[in-house]
């Protein structure tokens, strides 16, 4: 709890002071792509823990999601509705694409339930296929209380350890680097302009603040972006900010209703594995789309990206088998070096960032110019919303306050219009998005 609180405070401070936005001068697509790609590649190992419970059900869950989202996504369903104006009538809407992941999970869950009842899965807990049973974690449901109100200090006072603090600080730097890449990946997925510096600062600050809350409540993990959510946006084509706000309220309610939330922990492993294949696959593809803004004919860029990915795979793999080889005589220093060399996305991102900023190259060649001025990148790209999507949700009267221009998490309203009129692209509905603001 203690190291998480300190790491969250540092995370928040980096965003609130504007340091995160300043990083954009040094962190570009050449840095982001290898770092996020390595994270996506290393998801394979934890994903295998779920898929190996039953490969057939995992791929069935994945196949249903892909079929509903991609193969049948362009074919809208006929849905009966009722309105006061027209009464009962039918509309055509791709409902199966919007709920593709949810439908695939429910079908996979139902199949596991039928096979569990039929005795198709072993009752031996040491067997890997045991985790495919719907009752494999039924004890969690039975032992959970109906209502539970989380509160600060519920597990005692925070403890502090130098070793843990150092590890958390390294994870914080990695998280910030990952988040910046996720912001751009989400923007590309939602077809909105890349995030401005004040949007990145605000995002990093909020992540750090929520991590601090997690530490006080004893949650045990920080708050950061998750590539699987970007994959879900790509599969369902739902990116409404209102949907995410509603879901956050539902999550809070489920956190209080412990018995109900425990039901979701009983989802069979292969069903979760199929969901990971779906979301992680889209996430890796979206990350690679950042390559379109750099000069891929440049040997400089190719060497940097290739070296960062290769070393990011090589060194952490060696560290897994040879952790005892790091011996400087100082235990704390050994742990710092081990943490640094064993983190693939941080190591690969660090190498890419160092080479990208020391090897000569123009901003256009590195792709940074396209991120700073997306309008000059490609006139064929039509965004469904403008930069107004990054404006914070505050009253209009507060936007006229001069003090906001000195706070890095807010845009400079003295130079920008307080009210912006973002014109949507005519292809908005065709892409499957609803008519609400896209969420970053």
C-alpha positions in Angstrom: 0.0 0.0 0.0 2.8 2.4 0.9 4.8 2.2 -2.3 1.6 2.3 -4.4 0.6 5.6 -2.7 4.0 7.1 -3.3 4.1 5.9 -6.9 0.6 7.1 -7.5 1.6 10.6 -6.1 4.6 10.7 -8.4 2.5 9.5 -11.3 -0.1 12.3 -10.6 2.6 14.9 -10.2 4.2 14.2 -13.5 0.8 14.8 -15.2 -0.3 17.7 -13.1 2.9 19.7 -13.6 2.9 19.1 -17.4 6.0 16.9 -17.5 4.0 14.2 -19.4 3.2 16.6 -22.2 6.8 17.7 -22.4 7.8 14.1 -23.0 6.1 14.2 -26.4 9.2 16.1 -27.6 11.3 13.0 -27.0 8.7 10.2 -27.2 7.3 9.5 -30.7 6.0 6.5 -32.7 9.5 5.0 -33.0 9.6 4.7 -29.2 5.9 3.8 -28.6 5.5 1.0 -31.2 8.3 -1.2 -29.9 7.4 -0.7 -26.2 3.7 -1.4 -26.7 4.4 -4.3 -29.2 6.6 -6.0 -26.6 3.8 -5.7 -24.0 1.4 -7.3 -26.4 3.8 -10.1 -27.2 4.4 -10.9 -23.5 0.7 -11.2 -23.0 1.1 -14.6 -24.6 2.5 -16.2 -21.5 -0.3 -15.2 -19.1 -2.9 -15.7 -21.8 -1.7 -19.3 -22.2 -2.7 -20.0 -18.6 -6.3 -19.5 -19.6 -6.4 -20.9 -23.1 -4.6 -24.2 -22.2 -7.5 -25.1 -19.9 -9.4 -26.0 -23.1 -8.1 -24.8 -26.5 -11.3 -25.7 -28.2 -13.6 -23.4 -26.1 -11.0 -20.6 -26.2 -10.9 -20.6 -30.0 -14.7 -21.0 -30.2 -15.1 -17.9 -28.0 -12.7 -16.0 -30.2 -14.3 -17.3 -33.5 -17.8 -16.1 -32.3 -16.5 -12.6 -31.5 -14.7 -12.3 -34.8 -17.6 -13.6 -36.8 -20.1 -11.3 -35.2 -17.8 -8.2 -35.4 -16.1 -8.7 -38.7 -17.7 -11.2 -40.9 -21.3 -10.1 -40.1 -20.5 -6.6 -38.8 -21.6 -5.0 -42.0 -25.0 -6.7 -42.0 -27.3 -4.8 -39.6 -30.0 -6.7 -37.7 -33.7 -6.1 -37.9 -34.8 -5.0 -34.4 -38.4 -4.2 -33.4 -38.8 -0.9 -31.4 -41.6 1.3 -30.2 -41.7 5.1 -30.2 -44.5 7.6 -29.5 -44.2 9.0 -33.0 -44.2 5.8 -35.1 -45.5 3.2 -32.6 -44.2 -0.3 -33.2 -41.8 -0.5 -36.1 -38.4 -2.0 -37.1 -35.0 -0.5 -37.5 -31.8 -1.9 -38.8 -28.8 -1.7 -36.5 -25.6 -3.9 -36.1 -26.5 -5.0 -32.5 -24.5 -8.2 -32.9 -21.4 -6.2 -33.6 -21.8 -3.9 -30.6 -22.2 -6.9 -28.2 -19.9 -9.2 -30.1 -17.5 -9.8 -27.1 -20.3 -10.1 -24.6 -22.3 -12.6 -26.7 -19.1 -14.7 -27.3 -18.4 -14.8 -23.6 -22.0 -15.8 -22.7 -22.0 -18.5 -25.3 -18.7 -19.9 -24.2 -19.8 -19.7 -20.5 -23.0 -21.6 -21.4 -21.0 -24.3 -23.3 -18.7 -24.8 -20.3 -21.8 -25.1 -18.1 -23.3 -27.8 -20.3 -20.0 -29.7 -20.4 -19.6 -29.4 -16.7 -23.1 -30.8 -16.1 -22.4 -33.6 -18.6 -19.1 -34.6 -16.7 -16.9 -33.7 -19.7 -14.3 -32.0 -17.5 -12.3 -33.7 -14.8 -13.0 -33.1 -11.1 -9.3 -33.4 -10.2 -8.1 -29.9 -9.3 -4.6 -30.7 -10.4 -5.8 -31.2 -14.0 -5.6 -28.1 -16.2 -9.0 -28.8 -17.7 -10.5 -28.4 -14.2 -10.4 -24.6 -14.6 -12.8 -25.0 -17.5 -15.5 -26.1 -15.1 -18.1 -23.4 -14.2 -17.9 -24.5 -10.5 -14.1 -24.4 -10.3 -14.3 -21.3 -8.2 -17.8 -21.6 -6.7 -16.3 -21.4 -3.2 -15.6 -17.7 -3.9 -19.3 -17.1 -4.4 -20.3 -19.0 -1.3 -17.7 -17.3 1.0 -18.4 -13.8 -0.3 -20.7 -11.5 1.7 -23.8 -10.0 0.1 -22.7 -6.4 0.9 -19.2 -5.0 1.6 -18.2 -1.4 1.7 -14.5 -0.9 0.9 -12.8 1.8 3.1 -9.3 3.2 3.5 -7.1 1.3 5.8 -9.3 -1.8 5.7 -6.1 -4.0 5.7 -4.2 -1.9 8.2 -1.7 1.0 7.9 0.5 1.3 4.8 4.0 -0.2 5.0 7.0 1.1 3.2 9.9 -0.8 1.7 12.8 0.7 -0.2 13.0 -2.3 -2.6 9.2 -2.1 -3.3 9.3 1.6 -3.8 12.1 1.3 -6.4 10.2 -1.4 -8.2 7.0 0.7 -8.2 8.8 3.8 -9.5 10.2 1.8 -12.4 6.7 0.5 -13.1 5.4 4.0 -12.9 7.7 5.2 -15.7 6.7 2.2 -17.7 3.0 2.9 -17.1 3.4 6.5 -18.3 5.1 5.3 -21.5 2.4 2.7 -22.1 -0.4 5.2 -21.4 0.9 7.7 -23.9 1.0 5.0 -26.6 -2.5 3.8 -25.5 -3.9 7.3 -25.8 -2.7 7.6 -29.4 -3.8 4.1 -30.2 -7.3 4.8 -28.8 -7.4 8.1 -30.8 -6.6 6.2 -34.0 -9.2 3.5 -33.2 -11.9 6.2 -32.5 -11.0 8.2 -35.6 -10.3 11.4 -33.7 -7.2 13.6 -33.8 -4.2 12.6 -31.7 -4.4 13.9 -28.1 -2.9 17.3 -27.3 -0.5 17.8 -24.5 -3.1 19.0 -22.0 -5.1 15.8 -22.7 -2.1 13.6 -22.0 -1.2 15.6 -18.9 -4.8 15.2 -17.6 -4.9 11.5 -18.3 -1.6 10.8 -16.6 -2.6 12.9 -13.6 -6.0 11.1 -13.2 -4.3 7.7 -13.5 -1.8 8.7 -10.7 -4.6 10.1 -8.5 -6.6 6.9 -8.9 -3.5 4.8 -8.1 -3.2 6.8 -4.8 -6.8 5.9 -4.0 -6.1 2.3 -4.7 -3.2 2.4 -2.3 -5.3 3.9 0.5 -8.0 1.4 0.0 -5.6 -1.5 -0.2 -6.7 -2.5 -3.7 -3.2 -3.9 -4.5 -2.8 -2.6 -8.0 -2.4 0.7 -9.8 -4.8 2.3 -12.2 -3.6 2.6 -15.8 -4.6 2.1 -19.4 -5.4 -1.4 -20.6 -4.7 -2.5 -24.1 -7.6 -5.0 -24.0 -10.1 -2.1 -23.7 -8.7 -0.6 -26.9 -9.2 -4.0 -28.5 -12.8 -4.1 -27.3 -13.4 -0.6 -28.8 -12.1 -1.9 -32.1 -14.3 -5.0 -32.1 -17.5 -3.5 -30.9 -17.0 0.0 -32.5 -18.4 1.5 -29.3 -16.4 4.4 -28.0 -19.0 6.6 -26.3 -17.8 8.4 -23.2 -21.2 8.1 -21.8 -20.9 4.3 -22.0 -17.7 4.3 -20.0 -19.2 6.6 -17.4 -22.2 4.3 -17.0 -20.0 1.3 -16.8 -17.9 2.9 -14.0 -21.1 3.4 -12.0 -22.0 -0.3 -12.5 -18.5 -1.3 -11.4 -18.9 0.7 -8.2 -22.2 -1.0 -7.4 -20.7 -4.4 -8.1 -17.8 -3.5 -5.7 -20.4 -3.1 -2.9 -22.5 -6.1 -3.9 -19.7 -8.6 -3.2 -21.8 -11.7 -3.8 -22.8 -10.5 -7.3 -19.3 -9.4 -8.3 -18.0 -12.8 -7.2 -20.1 -14.5 -9.8 -17.9 -12.9 -12.5 -14.8 -14.5 -11.0 -16.3 -17.9 -11.8 -16.1 -17.3 -15.5 -14.2 -20.4 -16.9 -10.6 -19.9 -17.8 -10.9 -20.9 -21.5 -13.7 -18.3 -22.0 -11.4 -15.6 -20.6 -8.6 -16.9 -22.8 -10.8 -16.5 -25.9 -11.6 -12.9 -24.8 -7.9 -12.2 -24.4 -7.1 -13.5 -27.9 -9.8 -11.2 -29.3 -8.8 -8.0 -27.5 -5.1 -8.5 -27.4 -5.0 -9.2 -31.2 -6.8 -6.0 -32.0 -4.6 -4.1 -29.5 -1.4 -5.3 -31.2 -2.7 -4.4 -34.6 -3.8 -0.9 -33.5 -0.4 -0.3 -32.0 1.3 -1.2 -35.3 -1.0 1.3 -37.1 1.2 4.0 -35.5 3.9 3.0 -38.0 2.0 4.8 -40.8 3.2 8.2 -39.7 6.9 7.4 -39.8 9.1 6.9 -42.8 9.4 3.1 -43.1 11.9 3.5 -46.0 14.4 5.0 -43.6 17.1 2.6 -42.5 17.4 4.6 -39.3 13.8 3.9 -38.2 13.9 0.2 -39.2 17.1 -0.4 -37.2 15.9 1.4 -34.1 12.5 -0.5 -34.1 14.1 -3.9 -34.9 16.9 -3.5 -32.3 14.5 -2.4 -29.5 12.1 -5.3 -30.2 14.9 -7.9 -30.4 16.7 -6.8 -27.3 13.4 -6.4 -25.5 12.7 -10.1 -26.2 16.3 -11.3 -25.6 17.3 -9.8 -22.3 14.1 -10.4 -20.3 14.0 -14.0 -21.5 17.6 -14.4 -20.2 16.7 -12.7 -16.9 13.9 -15.2 -16.2 16.5 -18.0 -16.1 19.5 -16.2 -14.7 18.3 -13.8 -12.0 21.0 -14.9 -9.7 23.7 -13.7 -12.2 23.1 -10.1 -11.2 25.3 -9.7 -8.1 26.8 -6.3 -7.3 27.1 -6.9 -3.6 24.2 -4.5 -2.9 20.9 -6.2 -2.6 18.8 -3.1 -3.4 20.9 -2.3 -6.5 20.6 -5.9 -7.7 16.8 -5.7 -7.5 16.7 -2.4 -9.4 18.9 -3.9 -12.2 16.9 -7.1 -12.3 13.6 -5.1 -12.5 14.9 -2.9 -15.2 16.3 -5.8 -17.4 13.4 -8.1 -16.7 10.7 -5.6 -17.9 10.5 -6.1 -21.7 8.4 -3.1 -22.7 10.3 -0.7 -20.5 13.7 -2.0 -21.7 12.6 -1.9 -25.3 11.0 1.5 -25.0 14.1 2.9 -23.3 16.4 1.6 -26.0 14.1 2.9 -28.7 13.8 6.3 -27.0 17.6 6.6 -26.5 18.4 5.7 -30.1 15.6 7.8 -31.5 16.8 10.9 -29.7 20.5 10.4 -30.3 20.6 9.2 -33.9 20.1 12.2 -36.3 16.6 12.3 -38.0 14.0 14.9 -38.8 10.7 15.2 -37.0 8.9 14.2 -40.1 11.0 11.1 -40.5 10.4 10.1 -36.9 6.7 10.7 -37.1 6.6 13.3 -34.4 5.6 16.0 -36.9 2.5 14.1 -37.8 1.5 13.7 -34.1 2.0 17.4 -33.5 0.1 18.5 -36.7 -2.2 15.7 -37.7 -4.0 18.0 -40.2 -0.9 18.2 -42.3 -0.3 14.5 -42.3 -2.9 13.2 -44.7 -5.8 15.1 -46.1 -7.6 11.8 -46.9 -8.2 11.1 -43.2 -11.6 12.3 -42.0 -12.0 12.5 -38.2 -15.5 12.0 -36.8 -14.8 14.6 -34.2 -12.3 17.4 -33.7 -10.0 18.3 -30.8 -13.0 19.5 -28.8 -13.4 15.8 -27.7 -10.3 16.5 -25.4 -11.9 19.4 -23.6 -12.5 18.6 -19.9 -16.1 18.3 -18.8 -16.3 21.5 -16.7 -18.9 24.4 -16.8 -18.5 27.0 -19.4 -18.1 29.8 -16.8 -14.9 28.1 -15.5 -13.4 28.0 -18.9 -13.2 31.8 -18.8 -11.0 31.9 -15.7 -7.5 33.1 -16.4 -6.0 30.9 -13.8 -6.7 27.8 -16.0 -4.0 28.9 -18.5 -1.4 28.1 -15.9 -2.7 24.6 -15.2 -1.1 22.1 -17.6 -4.1 19.8 -17.5 -6.4 22.4 -19.1 -6.2 23.8 -22.7 -5.3 27.4 -23.2 -8.8 28.9 -23.5 -7.4 32.4 -24.2 -6.1 31.1 -27.6 -8.9 28.7 -28.4 -12.6 29.2 -28.6 -14.4 28.4 -25.5 -17.0 26.6 -27.6 -15.9 24.6 -30.5 -18.1 23.3 -33.2 -16.8 19.9 -34.3 -18.4 18.8 -37.5 -18.9 15.0 -37.7 -18.0 13.1 -40.7 -21.0 11.7 -42.7 -19.5 8.2 -42.4 -20.1 8.4 -38.6 -23.0 6.0 -38.4 -21.6 3.7 -41.0 -18.5 3.1 -38.9 -20.8 1.8 -36.1 -20.2 4.5 -33.6 -23.2 6.0 -31.8 -23.9 9.8 -31.7 -22.1 10.5 -28.5 -18.6 11.9 -27.9 -15.9 9.3 -28.4 -14.0 8.3 -25.3 -10.2 8.7 -25.0 
